[in-house]
């Protein structure tokens, strides 16, 4: 594992006073969960361990009944009918066995989760924007997929393709257009982060674990909105290297810095997603730079990872503006989704807003035993979060 630490120069913008008018917007964020814990893949110390971890991940994905889970997740969208939805971990898995039939060993693992979701929603939503993140095999690799070895003869048995996306859905009556953010790593409608984790010495060389953000502009109730969806890196992608926490902190800094130029009295900015950071995250020490601010703290204060202001205004976590004392935990269930009662003990799926809504109705979805599928699986290892916001 290695990490790259790059910070772009971010221009500061003068503070603005944002006028508030009555208006409503309903939004949701939903991490659909690929169906396996990829920690072993990311931390694999050598090609043998990497290959073995890929096989185990395919077995887990095949066992976690993706179509059944996506049906439940789509139902929660249809029930709440949000104007806009931010989806994370929208994977597509493909397989080529060159006619041997070996792909059938993991057949339930191979599907396009976005296509399944759109089919379940039945035309009530449209894909408004997407950003492509992790892609296997990497660009330029000459084979049709990532080679996977199922026996020790040294000949690949299957070739697997993997695509991870963050997607914004708009309700069919909402006109939403992708926003062209300035970035050095554009991807489809959005941006990949400059600072990323990577896995070294795989059969296809070094693999960058790309993450990204994507946004749309829309007008609802006569008011302008910028709606942004993101999925930040996990807190410590390399458990053996504590400073790998700089990766997600740097990603948050890039996001906030990019959005700072969009802050204006005329536009409401909503940032949703799985930020892998909670209100309980402490600052962590960097022997060279001093205390490092995790993503949640950065958004809450409009600062970079060093605590320096980079946004004209800070973001409000809308969960704390609702009535009630529910902690709103959203993560995480067991990787096989089999636990009978929820194990959620942290809140990392969020809706942030500039300016602060005057009234909020927010809910955590998919964390009650009654939400489990017919096979007694949770729809995702995360809960979804919905928010009805009045400004």
LINMO-V552704 format. One record per residue. N is the residue number from 1. PHI is phi in degrees with one decimal (999 if undefined). D_CENTER is the distance of its C-alpha to the mean C-alpha in Angstrom with 1 decimal. Layout:
N:PHI:D_CENTER
N:PHI:D_CENTER
This chain:
1:999:20.8
2:-138.2:21.1
3:-138.0:19.3
4:-112.4:20.1
5:-120.5:20.6
6:-132.3:21.1
7:-120.4:21.3
8:-82.3:22.3
9:-68.9:25.1
10:-113.4:23.7
11:-81.2:26.3
12:-86.2:26.8
13:-120.8:27.5
14:-64.7:30.0
15:-63.5:29.1
16:-126.7:29.4
17:-95.4:30.6
18:-96.7:28.6
19:-73.3:30.7
20:-111.0:29.6
21:-130.4:30.6
22:-66.5:30.2
23:-167.6:27.4
24:-122.6:24.8
25:-142.4:21.3
26:-112.7:19.2
27:-135.6:15.4
28:-148.9:12.7
29:-125.7:9.1
30:-147.3:8.4
31:-91.3:6.3
32:-84.3:9.0
33:65.3:9.4
34:-66.8:11.0
35:112.1:14.1
36:-157.2:14.9
37:-88.1:14.4
38:-93.6:14.2
39:-56.2:15.7
40:-65.3:19.1
41:-66.3:18.1
42:-65.0:16.7
43:-93.5:19.7
44:-58.1:22.3
45:-82.2:25.4
46:-157.5:27.2
47:-57.6:27.0
48:-63.0:28.6
49:-64.7:26.0
50:-62.7:23.2
51:-61.9:24.9
52:-63.1:25.5
53:-67.6:21.9
54:-65.2:20.9
55:-61.1:23.6
56:-64.5:22.5
57:-64.9:18.9
58:-62.3:20.4
59:-62.9:22.6
60:-65.8:20.0
61:-61.6:17.9
62:-62.8:21.3
63:-81.9:22.2
64:-93.7:19.2
65:48.4:20.4
66:-55.0:17.5
67:-58.2:19.6
68:-65.7:20.7
69:-69.2:17.4
70:-65.4:16.0
71:-59.1:19.3
72:-67.3:18.7
73:-67.0:15.2
74:-65.8:16.8
75:-61.7:19.8
76:-66.8:17.9
77:-67.0:16.9
78:-62.2:20.5
79:-67.7:21.9
80:-84.0:20.3
81:51.3:20.5
82:-65.6:18.2
83:-65.1:18.8
84:-136.5:15.2
85:-131.1:12.0
86:-99.7:8.4
87:-111.4:6.9
88:-118.4:3.8
89:56.6:5.8
90:-90.7:8.6
91:-88.1:11.0
92:-131.3:14.6
93:-116.1:17.2
94:-128.0:20.7
95:-146.6:23.9
96:-131.2:27.3
97:-112.2:30.2
98:54.8:32.9
99:89.1:34.8
100:-79.2:35.1
101:86.4:33.2
102:-67.4:31.1
103:-61.1:27.8
104:-63.8:29.2
105:-63.3:28.7
106:-126.3:25.0
107:-48.5:25.2
108:-64.4:22.9
109:-77.9:20.0
110:-99.3:20.4
111:-162.7:18.8
112:-104.4:16.5
113:-65.7:14.0
114:-68.5:13.7
115:-61.9:17.5
116:-63.6:18.0
117:-62.6:16.0
118:-65.3:18.0
119:-64.5:21.1
120:-66.3:20.7
121:-77.9:20.2
122:57.6:23.5
123:86.0:23.4
124:-78.3:22.5
125:-134.9:19.3
126:-126.9:18.6
127:-77.0:15.9
128:-89.7:16.1
129:-168.2:13.9
130:-150.0:11.4
131:-128.3:10.4
132:-89.2:11.1
133:-108.5:9.7
134:-56.7:11.5
135:-132.4:14.7
136:-124.6:17.6
137:-75.3:20.3
138:-62.4:20.0
139:-56.9:21.6
140:92.3:25.4
141:-71.7:25.7
142:-77.6:28.7
143:-89.3:28.1
144:-76.5:26.4
145:178.4:23.7
146:-74.6:22.9
147:-70.5:26.3
148:-123.9:26.3
149:-104.4:29.6
150:-97.1:30.7
151:-146.5:34.1
152:-85.5:35.8
153:-80.5:37.7
154:81.7:35.5
155:-110.3:34.7
156:-59.5:31.2
157:-97.4:31.1
158:-140.0:28.0
159:-121.3:25.6
160:-109.0:22.0
161:-108.3:19.5
162:-137.4:15.7
163:-135.9:13.2
164:-109.7:9.4
165:-133.5:8.2
166:-107.0:6.0
167:-132.3:8.9
168:-111.3:11.0
169:-102.3:13.9
170:-117.7:17.1
171:-61.1:19.9
172:-60.9:22.8
173:-96.6:25.0
174:-110.9:22.6
175:-92.8:23.0
176:-125.3:19.9
177:-121.2:19.9
178:-59.9:17.4
179:-100.4:17.9
180:-86.2:19.1
181:-75.6:17.8
182:-73.4:19.9
183:-160.4:18.4
184:-87.1:19.9
185:-129.9:17.2
186:-66.1:16.8
187:-147.7:14.8
188:51.8:15.8
189:-95.8:15.3
190:-127.8:13.0
191:-132.9:13.0
192:-89.8:11.9
193:-72.0:12.4
194:-71.6:16.0
195:-101.8:15.5
196:-138.6:14.0
197:-81.1:14.9
198:-148.3:17.1
199:-111.8:19.1
200:-100.7:22.8
201:60.1:25.7
202:-91.2:24.1
203:-60.3:26.3
204:-115.6:24.7
205:85.1:24.8
206:-74.9:22.1
207:-117.3:18.5
208:-83.9:15.9
209:-87.0:12.4
210:-66.4:11.0
211:-129.5:7.8
212:-158.8:8.1
213:-144.3:8.4
214:-149.0:10.5
215:-142.5:13.0
216:-131.4:15.9
217:-107.5:19.2
218:-155.3:21.2
219:-123.8:24.2
220:-131.7:24.6
221:61.5:27.8
222:82.5:29.2
223:-117.0:26.5
224:-90.8:24.1
225:-130.2:20.3
226:-113.9:17.6
227:-112.7:14.2
228:-123.5:11.1
229:-121.3:7.5
230:-149.2:5.1
231:-138.7:2.7
232:-83.4:6.2
233:-60.3:8.4
234:-65.1:10.1
235:-61.0:13.2
236:-130.5:15.8
237:-60.4:14.7
238:-117.5:18.5
239:-58.1:20.3
240:-80.3:23.5
241:-127.4:22.6
242:-55.4:21.9
243:-75.1:21.5
244:-66.0:18.3
245:-64.0:16.7
246:-63.3:17.6
247:-64.5:14.7
248:-66.5:12.0
249:-62.7:14.8
250:-69.2:15.7
251:-63.1:12.3
252:-62.3:12.5
253:-62.2:16.1
254:-63.2:15.4
255:-61.9:13.2
256:-64.2:15.9
257:-62.6:18.6
258:-63.8:17.6
259:-75.4:17.4
260:-59.6:20.6
261:-77.2:22.8
262:-96.2:21.5
263:-71.7:22.7
264:-156.3:25.9
265:-63.3:28.1
266:-92.5:27.4
267:-129.1:23.7
268:-95.9:21.3
269:-108.6:17.8
270:-118.8:14.9
271:-114.9:11.6
272:-124.4:9.0
273:143.5:5.5
274:-96.9:4.7
275:-96.0:7.0
276:50.4:8.7
277:-151.1:11.8
278:-123.7:14.3
279:-60.3:17.6
280:-89.5:19.5
281:-67.2:18.3
282:-83.7:21.5
283:-65.4:22.2
284:-123.9:22.8
285:-78.7:25.7
286:-120.7:26.0
287:-61.2:29.6
288:-101.1:29.8
289:-111.1:27.8
290:89.0:28.1
291:-61.6:25.5
292:-103.6:21.9
293:-91.9:19.8
294:-71.5:16.3
295:-56.3:13.4
296:-59.1:14.4
297:-63.3:18.0
298:-61.5:17.4
299:-63.8:15.9
300:-61.0:18.6
301:-114.8:21.3
302:66.4:20.3
303:-119.1:21.0
304:-90.3:20.0
305:-68.9:19.6
306:-95.8:23.4
307:91.9:23.8
308:-87.9:25.2
309:-62.8:24.6
310:-129.7:22.9
311:-120.3:22.1
312:-56.5:25.0
313:-134.6:23.7
314:-86.7:21.3
315:-93.9:18.5
316:-100.6:19.3
317:-77.7:17.2
318:-67.5:18.4
319:-59.2:18.4
320:-77.7:21.4
321:-98.7:23.2
322:-87.2:23.6
323:-78.6:26.7
324:108.0:26.7
325:-114.3:25.9
326:-56.4:23.2
327:-67.2:20.9
328:71.3:17.9
329:-61.9:16.4
330:-128.1:13.2
331:-156.4:12.9
332:-141.0:14.0
333:-80.0:16.4
334:-58.3:18.2
335:-63.0:16.6
336:-93.2:19.3
337:62.6:18.6
338:-96.0:22.4
339:-61.9:22.9
340:-72.3:25.2
341:-123.2:24.1
342:-61.5:20.7
343:-109.4:19.9
344:-61.2:17.4
345:-142.8:18.5
346:-150.1:15.8
347:-116.4:13.8
348:-120.5:10.4
349:-103.4:8.8
350:-135.3:10.7
351:-128.3:12.6
352:-109.4:14.5
353:-140.9:17.5
354:-127.1:20.2
355:-77.8:22.9
356:-73.6:23.0
357:-63.9:23.6
358:-81.1:27.0
359:-141.5:26.1
360:-137.9:23.0
361:-120.8:22.6
362:-129.4:19.4
363:-140.8:18.7
364:-95.3:16.6
365:-121.3:16.7
366:87.6:17.1
367:-119.4:18.5
368:-102.0:22.1
369:-51.3:24.2
370:-69.0:25.2
371:-82.8:21.6
372:-67.8:21.8
373:-77.4:22.6
374:-61.7:26.1
375:-93.3:25.5
376:62.4:24.6
377:-109.7:21.0
378:-69.4:18.2
379:-59.5:16.0
380:-156.8:12.9
381:-76.6:12.7
382:-107.7:10.9
383:-87.3:12.7
384:-84.8:11.8
385:-129.6:13.0
386:-113.6:15.5
387:-142.9:17.4
388:-106.1:20.8
389:-114.4:21.7
390:-118.0:25.2
391:-110.0:26.2
